[in-house]
Amino acid sequence: MPELCRFFNIVIKMLYSDITQHNKPHIHVYYNEYNATVGIDGELLSGSLPVKQLRLVLAWIAIHEEELYAAWNKAVRNEPFGTIAPLR
């Protein structure tokens, strides 16, 4: 699963052709023993994260929404999508 970004021990990934389980554009988020699937619109689709880390992820999504949709469109077409800047 290609990594989009990593910040504050949070790893964000996106799969190629990942439209079978969740139809909407989304990312996969990993933090220690937690993992979650979060829609680019900010909806928690599955899994869980501590509140602080979820808020950080939602802020990152808000800042990079256009880049995330562009990456999603490339991923659905099995095209490389690169990385996105982390929160600092």
Biopython code that builds the backbone (N, CA, C, O; Angstrom):
import numpy as np
from Bio.PDB.StructureBuilder import StructureBuilder

atoms = [
    (1, "MET", "N", (0.863, -1.164, 0.000)),
    (1, "MET", "CA", (0.000, 0.000, 0.000)),
    (1, "MET", "C", (0.917, 1.236, 0.000)),
    (1, "MET", "O", (1.674, 1.426, 0.952)),
    (2, "PRO", "N", (0.868, 2.062, -1.020)),
    (2, "PRO", "CA", (1.743, 3.237, -1.096)),
    (2, "PRO", "C", (1.435, 4.272, -0.007)),
    (2, "PRO", "O", (0.278, 4.555, 0.305)),
    (3, "GLU", "N", (2.496, 4.814, 0.549)),
    (3, "GLU", "CA", (2.378, 5.808, 1.614)),
    (3, "GLU", "C", (2.240, 7.203, 1.012)),
    (3, "GLU", "O", (3.044, 7.620, 0.178)),
    (4, "LEU", "N", (1.206, 7.912, 1.453)),
    (4, "LEU", "CA", (0.984, 9.298, 1.031)),
    (4, "LEU", "C", (1.752, 10.282, 1.902)),
    (4, "LEU", "O", (2.322, 11.254, 1.407)),
    (5, "CYS", "N", (1.760, 10.017, 3.214)),
    (5, "CYS", "CA", (2.324, 10.981, 4.141)),
    (5, "CYS", "C", (2.573, 10.324, 5.496)),
    (5, "CYS", "O", (1.980, 9.299, 5.833)),
    (6, "ARG", "N", (3.476, 10.950, 6.266)),
    (6, "ARG", "CA", (3.772, 10.480, 7.620)),
    (6, "ARG", "C", (4.064, 11.711, 8.476)),
    (6, "ARG", "O", (4.905, 12.534, 8.114)),
    (7, "PHE", "N", (3.375, 11.840, 9.603)),
    (7, "PHE", "CA", (3.623, 12.937, 10.534)),
    (7, "PHE", "C", (3.148, 12.545, 11.923)),
    (7, "PHE", "O", (2.136, 11.860, 12.072)),
    (8, "PHE", "N", (3.887, 12.984, 12.942)),
    (8, "PHE", "CA", (3.542, 12.711, 14.343)),
    (8, "PHE", "C", (3.197, 11.242, 14.597)),
    (8, "PHE", "O", (2.248, 10.948, 15.324)),
    (9, "ASN", "N", (3.950, 10.332, 14.011)),
    (9, "ASN", "CA", (3.738, 8.888, 14.163)),
    (9, "ASN", "C", (2.461, 8.386, 13.484)),
    (9, "ASN", "O", (2.046, 7.250, 13.715)),
    (10, "ILE", "N", (1.844, 9.207, 12.664)),
    (10, "ILE", "CA", (0.654, 8.837, 11.913)),
    (10, "ILE", "C", (1.098, 8.544, 10.489)),
    (10, "ILE", "O", (1.812, 9.340, 9.879)),
    (11, "VAL", "N", (0.675, 7.402, 9.960)),
    (11, "VAL", "CA", (1.011, 7.030, 8.595)),
    (11, "VAL", "C", (-0.276, 7.007, 7.779)),
    (11, "VAL", "O", (-1.267, 6.393, 8.173)),
    (12, "ILE", "N", (-0.243, 7.681, 6.641)),
    (12, "ILE", "CA", (-1.420, 7.761, 5.775)),
    (12, "ILE", "C", (-1.078, 7.096, 4.446)),
    (12, "ILE", "O", (-0.073, 7.415, 3.810)),
    (13, "LYS", "N", (-1.940, 6.164, 4.045)),
    (13, "LYS", "CA", (-1.713, 5.410, 2.812)),
    (13, "LYS", "C", (-2.958, 5.435, 1.938)),
    (13, "LYS", "O", (-4.065, 5.722, 2.395)),
    (14, "MET", "N", (-2.736, 5.123, 0.662)),
    (14, "MET", "CA", (-3.842, 5.017, -0.288)),
    (14, "MET", "C", (-3.548, 3.825, -1.196)),
    (14, "MET", "O", (-2.417, 3.639, -1.645)),
    (15, "LEU", "N", (-4.554, 3.038, -1.455)),
    (15, "LEU", "CA", (-4.411, 1.864, -2.312)),
    (15, "LEU", "C", (-4.764, 2.190, -3.757)),
    (15, "LEU", "O", (-5.558, 3.092, -4.021)),
    (16, "TYR", "N", (-4.179, 1.462, -4.676)),
    (16, "TYR", "CA", (-4.591, 1.530, -6.080)),
    (16, "TYR", "C", (-5.876, 0.733, -6.245)),
    (16, "TYR", "O", (-6.047, -0.306, -5.607)),
    (17, "SER", "N", (-6.781, 1.208, -7.095)),
    (17, "SER", "CA", (-8.042, 0.516, -7.420)),
    (17, "SER", "C", (-8.822, 0.108, -6.174)),
    (17, "SER", "O", (-9.417, -0.969, -6.152)),
    (18, "ASP", "N", (-8.833, 0.938, -5.147)),
    (18, "ASP", "CA", (-9.469, 0.609, -3.863)),
    (18, "ASP", "C", (-10.900, 1.121, -3.818)),
    (18, "ASP", "O", (-11.222, 2.018, -3.039)),
    (19, "ILE", "N", (-11.759, 0.548, -4.657)),
    (19, "ILE", "CA", (-13.146, 1.010, -4.700)),
    (19, "ILE", "C", (-14.143, -0.102, -4.380)),
    (19, "ILE", "O", (-15.349, 0.083, -4.542)),
    (20, "THR", "N", (-13.651, -1.251, -3.930)),
    (20, "THR", "CA", (-14.566, -2.362, -3.683)),
    (20, "THR", "C", (-15.274, -2.274, -2.334)),
    (20, "THR", "O", (-16.491, -2.443, -2.274)),
    (21, "GLN", "N", (-14.538, -2.011, -1.243)),
    (21, "GLN", "CA", (-15.162, -1.985, 0.079)),
    (21, "GLN", "C", (-15.813, -0.639, 0.374)),
    (21, "GLN", "O", (-16.939, -0.593, 0.868)),
    (22, "HIS", "N", (-15.119, 0.455, 0.079)),
    (22, "HIS", "CA", (-15.648, 1.797, 0.310)),
    (22, "HIS", "C", (-15.680, 2.491, -1.044)),
    (22, "HIS", "O", (-14.639, 2.705, -1.663)),
    (23, "ASN", "N", (-16.863, 2.837, -1.495)),
    (23, "ASN", "CA", (-16.987, 3.445, -2.815)),
    (23, "ASN", "C", (-16.466, 4.870, -2.858)),
    (23, "ASN", "O", (-16.031, 5.339, -3.910)),
    (24, "LYS", "N", (-16.504, 5.558, -1.741)),
    (24, "LYS", "CA", (-16.114, 6.969, -1.746)),
    (24, "LYS", "C", (-14.599, 7.115, -1.616)),
    (24, "LYS", "O", (-13.935, 6.230, -1.076)),
    (25, "PRO", "N", (-14.056, 8.219, -2.105)),
    (25, "PRO", "CA", (-12.609, 8.469, -1.966)),
    (25, "PRO", "C", (-12.208, 8.487, -0.494)),
    (25, "PRO", "O", (-12.861, 9.128, 0.329)),
    (26, "HIS", "N", (-11.121, 7.773, -0.170)),
    (26, "HIS", "CA", (-10.725, 7.630, 1.232)),
    (26, "HIS", "C", (-9.235, 7.348, 1.353)),
    (26, "HIS", "O", (-8.549, 7.068, 0.370)),
    (27, "ILE", "N", (-8.754, 7.432, 2.595)),
    (27, "ILE", "CA", (-7.379, 7.110, 2.931)),
    (27, "ILE", "C", (-7.381, 6.083, 4.058)),
    (27, "ILE", "O", (-8.378, 5.906, 4.758)),
    (28, "HIS", "N", (-6.258, 5.420, 4.215)),
    (28, "HIS", "CA", (-6.069, 4.470, 5.309)),
    (28, "HIS", "C", (-5.064, 5.096, 6.271)),
    (28, "HIS", "O", (-3.992, 5.540, 5.860)),
    (29, "VAL", "N", (-5.417, 5.128, 7.544)),
    (29, "VAL", "CA", (-4.607, 5.812, 8.550)),
    (29, "VAL", "C", (-4.160, 4.802, 9.608)),
    (29, "VAL", "O", (-4.949, 3.985, 10.081)),
    (30, "TYR", "N", (-2.869, 4.878, 9.969)),
    (30, "TYR", "CA", (-2.289, 3.973, 10.960)),
    (30, "TYR", "C", (-1.582, 4.795, 12.032)),
    (30, "TYR", "O", (-0.804, 5.701, 11.733)),
    (31, "TYR", "N", (-1.866, 4.465, 13.263)),
    (31, "TYR", "CA", (-1.209, 5.122, 14.396)),
    (31, "TYR", "C", (-1.048, 4.084, 15.498)),
    (31, "TYR", "O", (-2.036, 3.644, 16.087)),
    (32, "ASN", "N", (0.193, 3.689, 15.781)),
    (32, "ASN", "CA", (0.471, 2.632, 16.757)),
    (32, "ASN", "C", (-0.401, 1.417, 16.473)),
    (32, "ASN", "O", (-0.345, 0.877, 15.369)),
    (33, "GLU", "N", (-1.204, 0.970, 17.432)),
    (33, "GLU", "CA", (-2.039, -0.215, 17.206)),
    (33, "GLU", "C", (-3.398, 0.129, 16.582)),
    (33, "GLU", "O", (-4.208, -0.766, 16.340)),
    (34, "TYR", "N", (-3.649, 1.390, 16.326)),
    (34, "TYR", "CA", (-4.918, 1.835, 15.744)),
    (34, "TYR", "C", (-4.819, 1.889, 14.228)),
    (34, "TYR", "O", (-3.747, 2.116, 13.668)),
    (35, "ASN", "N", (-5.951, 1.677, 13.577)),
    (35, "ASN", "CA", (-6.043, 1.943, 12.147)),
    (35, "ASN", "C", (-7.472, 2.306, 11.818)),
    (35, "ASN", "O", (-8.418, 1.860, 12.468)),
    (36, "ALA", "N", (-7.605, 3.125, 10.793)),
    (36, "ALA", "CA", (-8.925, 3.602, 10.407)),
    (36, "ALA", "C", (-8.941, 3.906, 8.915)),
    (36, "ALA", "O", (-7.901, 4.119, 8.290)),
    (37, "THR", "N", (-10.121, 3.920, 8.376)),
    (37, "THR", "CA", (-10.342, 4.363, 7.012)),
    (37, "THR", "C", (-11.160, 5.642, 7.120)),
    (37, "THR", "O", (-12.219, 5.660, 7.748)),
    (38, "VAL", "N", (-10.661, 6.714, 6.503)),
    (38, "VAL", "CA", (-11.308, 8.023, 6.616)),
    (38, "VAL", "C", (-11.578, 8.552, 5.211)),
    (38, "VAL", "O", (-10.677, 8.591, 4.373)),
    (39, "GLY", "N", (-12.817, 8.956, 4.959)),
    (39, "GLY", "CA", (-13.163, 9.545, 3.681)),
    (39, "GLY", "C", (-12.466, 10.892, 3.508)),
    (39, "GLY", "O", (-12.196, 11.587, 4.487)),
    (40, "ILE", "N", (-12.181, 11.250, 2.278)),
    (40, "ILE", "CA", (-11.563, 12.545, 2.020)),
    (40, "ILE", "C", (-12.495, 13.676, 2.444)),
    (40, "ILE", "O", (-12.055, 14.810, 2.634)),
    (41, "ASP", "N", (-13.775, 13.367, 2.590)),
    (41, "ASP", "CA", (-14.725, 14.351, 3.109)),
    (41, "ASP", "C", (-14.687, 14.433, 4.636)),
    (41, "ASP", "O", (-15.421, 15.225, 5.226)),
    (42, "GLY", "N", (-13.835, 13.620, 5.287)),
    (42, "GLY", "CA", (-13.688, 13.662, 6.741)),
    (42, "GLY", "C", (-14.499, 12.643, 7.508)),
    (42, "GLY", "O", (-14.405, 12.587, 8.735)),
    (43, "GLU", "N", (-15.293, 11.837, 6.828)),
    (43, "GLU", "CA", (-16.119, 10.830, 7.507)),
    (43, "GLU", "C", (-15.263, 9.632, 7.913)),
    (43, "GLU", "O", (-14.493, 9.114, 7.105)),
    (44, "LEU", "N", (-15.396, 9.196, 9.152)),
    (44, "LEU", "CA", (-14.731, 7.988, 9.620)),
    (44, "LEU", "C", (-15.523, 6.795, 9.092)),
    (44, "LEU", "O", (-16.655, 6.561, 9.518)),
    (45, "LEU", "N", (-14.933, 6.042, 8.170)),
    (45, "LEU", "CA", (-15.644, 4.950, 7.511)),
    (45, "LEU", "C", (-15.519, 3.628, 8.267)),
    (45, "LEU", "O", (-16.462, 2.837, 8.307)),
    (46, "SER", "N", (-14.358, 3.395, 8.860)),
    (46, "SER", "CA", (-14.167, 2.170, 9.640)),
    (46, "SER", "C", (-12.959, 2.333, 10.548)),
    (46, "SER", "O", (-12.123, 3.211, 10.336)),
    (47, "GLY", "N", (-12.874, 1.478, 11.562)),
    (47, "GLY", "CA", (-11.761, 1.513, 12.494)),
    (47, "GLY", "C", (-11.882, 2.626, 13.506)),
    (47, "GLY", "O", (-12.949, 3.210, 13.694)),
    (48, "SER", "N", (-10.752, 2.913, 14.164)),
    (48, "SER", "CA", (-10.756, 3.967, 15.172)),
    (48, "SER", "C", (-9.356, 4.549, 15.328)),
    (48, "SER", "O", (-8.356, 3.916, 14.989)),
    (49, "LEU", "N", (-9.315, 5.763, 15.847)),
    (49, "LEU", "CA", (-8.083, 6.476, 16.178)),
    (49, "LEU", "C", (-8.333, 7.242, 17.466)),
    (49, "LEU", "O", (-9.475, 7.599, 17.754)),
    (50, "PRO", "N", (-7.285, 7.505, 18.254)),
    (50, "PRO", "CA", (-7.473, 8.403, 19.394)),
    (50, "PRO", "C", (-7.944, 9.770, 18.894)),
    (50, "PRO", "O", (-7.617, 10.173, 17.777)),
    (51, "VAL", "N", (-8.704, 10.473, 19.712)),
    (51, "VAL", "CA", (-9.310, 11.745, 19.308)),
    (51, "VAL", "C", (-8.266, 12.739, 18.794)),
    (51, "VAL", "O", (-8.475, 13.367, 17.756)),
    (52, "LYS", "N", (-7.157, 12.889, 19.499)),
    (52, "LYS", "CA", (-6.128, 13.845, 19.089)),
    (52, "LYS", "C", (-5.592, 13.525, 17.692)),
    (52, "LYS", "O", (-5.449, 14.425, 16.865)),
    (53, "GLN", "N", (-5.300, 12.266, 17.428)),
    (53, "GLN", "CA", (-4.765, 11.885, 16.133)),
    (53, "GLN", "C", (-5.824, 12.020, 15.034)),
    (53, "GLN", "O", (-5.502, 12.407, 13.910)),
    (54, "LEU", "N", (-7.066, 11.708, 15.347)),
    (54, "LEU", "CA", (-8.131, 11.885, 14.361)),
    (54, "LEU", "C", (-8.258, 13.361, 13.988)),
    (54, "LEU", "O", (-8.426, 13.692, 12.814)),
    (55, "ARG", "N", (-8.179, 14.240, 14.970)),
    (55, "ARG", "CA", (-8.255, 15.680, 14.687)),
    (55, "ARG", "C", (-7.092, 16.129, 13.809)),
    (55, "ARG", "O", (-7.278, 16.937, 12.899)),
    (56, "LEU", "N", (-5.893, 15.608, 14.076)),
    (56, "LEU", "CA", (-4.737, 15.940, 13.233)),
    (56, "LEU", "C", (-4.959, 15.471, 11.797)),
    (56, "LEU", "O", (-4.669, 16.201, 10.850)),
    (57, "VAL", "N", (-5.471, 14.256, 11.639)),
    (57, "VAL", "CA", (-5.737, 13.725, 10.305)),
    (57, "VAL", "C", (-6.792, 14.569, 9.594)),
    (57, "VAL", "O", (-6.645, 14.875, 8.411)),
    (58, "LEU", "N", (-7.843, 14.942, 10.299)),
    (58, "LEU", "CA", (-8.899, 15.756, 9.682)),
    (58, "LEU", "C", (-8.373, 17.132, 9.273)),
    (58, "LEU", "O", (-8.769, 17.660, 8.234)),
    (59, "ALA", "N", (-7.489, 17.713, 10.074)),
    (59, "ALA", "CA", (-6.873, 18.993, 9.708)),
    (59, "ALA", "C", (-6.013, 18.820, 8.464)),
    (59, "ALA", "O", (-6.052, 19.655, 7.561)),
    (60, "TRP", "N", (-5.236, 17.741, 8.411)),
    (60, "TRP", "CA", (-4.384, 17.463, 7.255)),
    (60, "TRP", "C", (-5.233, 17.276, 6.004)),
    (60, "TRP", "O", (-4.889, 17.776, 4.933)),
    (61, "ILE", "N", (-6.352, 16.549, 6.142)),
    (61, "ILE", "CA", (-7.255, 16.348, 5.009)),
    (61, "ILE", "C", (-7.793, 17.692, 4.518)),
    (61, "ILE", "O", (-7.818, 17.945, 3.313)),
    (62, "ALA", "N", (-8.220, 18.548, 5.432)),
    (62, "ALA", "CA", (-8.776, 19.851, 5.054)),
    (62, "ALA", "C", (-7.751, 20.685, 4.292)),
    (62, "ALA", "O", (-8.091, 21.352, 3.316)),
    (63, "ILE", "N", (-6.507, 20.648, 4.735)),
    (63, "ILE", "CA", (-5.451, 21.425, 4.086)),
    (63, "ILE", "C", (-5.130, 20.873, 2.693)),
    (63, "ILE", "O", (-4.837, 21.641, 1.777)),
    (64, "HIS", "N", (-5.185, 19.568, 2.533)),
    (64, "HIS", "CA", (-4.736, 18.921, 1.292)),
    (64, "HIS", "C", (-5.863, 18.279, 0.492)),
    (64, "HIS", "O", (-5.620, 17.347, -0.274)),
    (65, "GLU", "N", (-7.069, 18.757, 0.656)),
    (65, "GLU", "CA", (-8.234, 18.130, 0.013)),
    (65, "GLU", "C", (-8.078, 17.999, -1.503)),
    (65, "GLU", "O", (-8.329, 16.927, -2.052)),
    (66, "GLU", "N", (-7.674, 19.057, -2.179)),
    (66, "GLU", "CA", (-7.532, 18.998, -3.640)),
    (66, "GLU", "C", (-6.473, 17.981, -4.052)),
    (66, "GLU", "O", (-6.673, 17.222, -5.001)),
    (67, "GLU", "N", (-5.350, 17.964, -3.343)),
    (67, "GLU", "CA", (-4.284, 17.003, -3.647)),
    (67, "GLU", "C", (-4.753, 15.572, -3.406)),
    (67, "GLU", "O", (-4.395, 14.662, -4.153)),
    (68, "LEU", "N", (-5.554, 15.376, -2.363)),
    (68, "LEU", "CA", (-6.060, 14.037, -2.060)),
    (68, "LEU", "C", (-7.008, 13.542, -3.145)),
    (68, "LEU", "O", (-6.941, 12.378, -3.541)),
    (69, "TYR", "N", (-7.892, 14.414, -3.630)),
    (69, "TYR", "CA", (-8.790, 13.997, -4.701)),
    (69, "TYR", "C", (-8.012, 13.704, -5.983)),
    (69, "TYR", "O", (-8.348, 12.773, -6.714)),
    (70, "ALA", "N", (-6.985, 14.487, -6.255)),
    (70, "ALA", "CA", (-6.139, 14.236, -7.431)),
    (70, "ALA", "C", (-5.427, 12.891, -7.285)),
    (70, "ALA", "O", (-5.358, 12.117, -8.239)),
    (71, "ALA", "N", (-4.893, 12.610, -6.083)),
    (71, "ALA", "CA", (-4.228, 11.328, -5.835)),
    (71, "ALA", "C", (-5.221, 10.180, -5.976)),
    (71, "ALA", "O", (-4.895, 9.145, -6.558)),
    (72, "TRP", "N", (-6.431, 10.355, -5.445)),
    (72, "TRP", "CA", (-7.462, 9.316, -5.540)),
    (72, "TRP", "C", (-7.778, 9.012, -6.999)),
    (72, "TRP", "O", (-7.858, 7.846, -7.386)),
    (73, "ASN", "N", (-7.956, 10.044, -7.805)),
    (73, "ASN", "CA", (-8.280, 9.836, -9.216)),
    (73, "ASN", "C", (-7.165, 9.086, -9.933)),
    (73, "ASN", "O", (-7.440, 8.246, -10.791)),
    (74, "LYS", "N", (-5.921, 9.373, -9.598)),
    (74, "LYS", "CA", (-4.804, 8.637, -10.186)),
    (74, "LYS", "C", (-4.782, 7.193, -9.679)),
    (74, "LYS", "O", (-4.574, 6.266, -10.461)),
    (75, "ALA", "N", (-4.995, 7.002, -8.378)),
    (75, "ALA", "CA", (-4.962, 5.659, -7.791)),
    (75, "ALA", "C", (-6.034, 4.759, -8.403)),
    (75, "ALA", "O", (-5.783, 3.578, -8.643)),
    (76, "VAL", "N", (-7.205, 5.295, -8.653)),
    (76, "VAL", "CA", (-8.292, 4.513, -9.250)),
    (76, "VAL", "C", (-7.897, 4.047, -10.650)),
    (76, "VAL", "O", (-8.325, 2.983, -11.097)),
    (77, "ARG", "N", (-7.074, 4.850, -11.345)),
    (77, "ARG", "CA", (-6.603, 4.489, -12.688)),
    (77, "ARG", "C", (-5.274, 3.723, -12.643)),
    (77, "ARG", "O", (-4.651, 3.493, -13.680)),
    (78, "ASN", "N", (-4.844, 3.330, -11.436)),
    (78, "ASN", "CA", (-3.583, 2.613, -11.241)),
    (78, "ASN", "C", (-2.370, 3.411, -11.703)),
    (78, "ASN", "O", (-1.408, 2.841, -12.217)),
    (79, "GLU", "N", (-2.413, 4.714, -11.525)),
    (79, "GLU", "CA", (-1.308, 5.582, -11.865)),
    (79, "GLU", "C", (-0.599, 6.018, -10.584)),
    (79, "GLU", "O", (-1.251, 6.201, -9.556)),
    (80, "PRO", "N", (0.724, 6.188, -10.627)),
    (80, "PRO", "CA", (1.436, 6.690, -9.435)),
    (80, "PRO", "C", (0.915, 8.053, -9.006)),
    (80, "PRO", "O", (0.606, 8.900, -9.844)),
    (81, "PHE", "N", (0.820, 8.259, -7.695)),
    (81, "PHE", "CA", (0.262, 9.519, -7.209)),
    (81, "PHE", "C", (1.198, 10.320, -6.318)),
    (81, "PHE", "O", (0.852, 11.431, -5.919)),
    (82, "GLY", "N", (2.352, 9.801, -6.001)),
    (82, "GLY", "CA", (3.330, 10.570, -5.217)),
    (82, "GLY", "C", (2.941, 10.728, -3.767)),
    (82, "GLY", "O", (2.077, 10.017, -3.255)),
    (83, "THR", "N", (3.596, 11.675, -3.112)),
    (83, "THR", "CA", (3.354, 11.942, -1.694)),
    (83, "THR", "C", (2.783, 13.338, -1.519)),
    (83, "THR", "O", (2.791, 14.155, -2.440)),
    (84, "ILE", "N", (2.284, 13.595, -0.304)),
    (84, "ILE", "CA", (1.712, 14.894, 0.049)),
    (84, "ILE", "C", (2.417, 15.385, 1.306)),
    (84, "ILE", "O", (2.771, 14.585, 2.172)),
    (85, "ALA", "N", (2.618, 16.678, 1.408)),
    (85, "ALA", "CA", (3.365, 17.264, 2.525)),
    (85, "ALA", "C", (2.718, 16.953, 3.873)),
    (85, "ALA", "O", (1.492, 16.910, 3.977)),
    (86, "PRO", "N", (3.528, 16.738, 4.898)),
    (86, "PRO", "CA", (2.993, 16.466, 6.242)),
    (86, "PRO", "C", (2.616, 17.752, 6.984)),
    (86, "PRO", "O", (2.938, 18.856, 6.545)),
    (87, "LEU", "N", (1.930, 17.586, 8.108)),
    (87, "LEU", "CA", (1.705, 18.703, 9.030)),
    (87, "LEU", "C", (3.013, 18.996, 9.736)),
    (87, "LEU", "O", (3.787, 18.076, 9.996)),
    (88, "ARG", "N", (3.271, 20.214, 10.042)),
    (88, "ARG", "CA", (4.495, 20.583, 10.757)),
    (88, "ARG", "C", (4.122, 21.341, 12.011)),
    (88, "ARG", "O", (5.000, 21.751, 12.769)),
]
sb = StructureBuilder()
sb.init_structure("model")
sb.init_model(0)
sb.init_chain("A")
sb.init_seg("    ")
for serial, (resi, resn, name, xyz) in enumerate(atoms, 1):
    if name == "N":
        sb.init_residue(resn, " ", resi, " ")
    sb.init_atom(name, np.array(xyz, "f"), 0.0, 1.0, " ", f" {name:<3s}", serial, name[0])
structure = sb.get_structure()
